[in-house]
Amino acid sequence: MVFVVFLLMASCRGDEYVMYSETEDSGMSVYSEGIKGMYVLNEGNMGSNKCTLDYLDLSGQETTGLYYRNIYAERNPGEVKELGDVGNDIGVYGSRLWMVINISNKVEVADAFSARKIGKTDIPNCRYLAFKDGYAYVSSYVGPVELGGKGRLGRVYKVDTLTLKKTDSVTVGFQPEEMAIVGNKMYVANSGGYNSRGYDRTVSVIDLETFREERKIDVAVNLHRCRSDRYGQVWVTSRGDYFDNPERLYVMEDAGGRGMVKADSLDVTVTDMCIVGDSLYYIGVSQMYNSDYGTFSSGIINVRTRQVVSESLSSSPEFMKMKKPYGIIVNPVSRDFYVMDAKDYVSSGSLLHFDSNGVFDISIRTGDIPGCAAFVTEKRKN
């Protein structure tokens, strides 16, 4: 591997010196028409202000395969503490890159092609993103980190993607996590992770026209991931209660006059998932303290039949040796995929690339706790 240090020291902020980005030639030659590159958001440890942004060039040009570590500080030298504390979600909408910085209580917005900051929106204890018709929707715990507290109902904020102004908000369940949009309805997975009186077990249904909660769907305790497929189904994960109720994957379907209802469940552990076509790719690390804590699994589920069609994404030794597979993203064009390994959660992680058949390609060093990623498509030509 060839390493090139762009800037060892960019500026002095009082007595604090900031290290800038590194570039590594990963050796990748993968190119998919229409995809320019991929951003990786590294969480960083809570309280350390070490959230960083990496970028992998997939443009098919001479720079294809170059991996840029910690680019946000370099592209935005005037930003104190760069991105901030704990990166929780990332998304590209139009020409803008959106990043949820949880403990710093903000959503950072940058140009998707340069990573230069456009602005930010302040949202308390923000969690995840969803987009539709010129608006970004951000789930929020509302209150501060308060494990074992009385709990506070969460909210979903509606943000204009051009002005970055909050235009509305709606109260949902306790500690809301991911959201999925089907038609004019939004489905919000409520976890209740702070609530000492017990986990929440509902999905809030939001009407996007009125932006009001219509009802709640009882699913399971401690919900987390929430994704929709091309059949209008919504897939929701439960992290269980870590002791008696195991982790499971649930699917909800439209029941006509009754609206969306819980329809089926699969006995799989899902930490993260990515749906492409009829395939739901998943990785899972068990958190059940009284059974197989720390073991990880993976596979592919056919969303049309709701059947597991593969019980492992790869048989490569490099895949099996991962310590903490934390995030997954699948190329929507070529179906090759990337798995983010958080390793020990306190030092640099890894981004592993596999072809569409699960054959290992390369591993790249990332920032601390790589958790989520987003593809950038080519700029439209006038």
Secondary structure, 3 states (H helix, E strand, C coil): CEEEECCCCCCEECCEECCCCEEEECCCCCCCCCEEEEEEEECCCCCCCCCEEEEEECCCCCCCCEEEECHHHHHCCCCCCCCCCCEEEEEEECCEEEEEECCCCEEEEEECCCCCEEEEEECCCEEEEEEECCEEEEEECCCCCCCCECCCEEEEEEEECCCCCEEEEEEEEECEEEEEEECCEEEEEECCCCECCCCCCEEEEEECCCCEEEEEEECCCCEEEEEECCCCCEEEEECCCCCCCCCEEEEEEECHHHCEEEEEEECCCCCEEEEECCEEEEEEECCCCCCCCCCEEEEEEECCCCEEEECCCCCCHHHHCCCCEEEEEECCCCCCEEEEECCCCCCEEEEEEECCCCCEEEEEEEEECEEEEEEEECCCCC
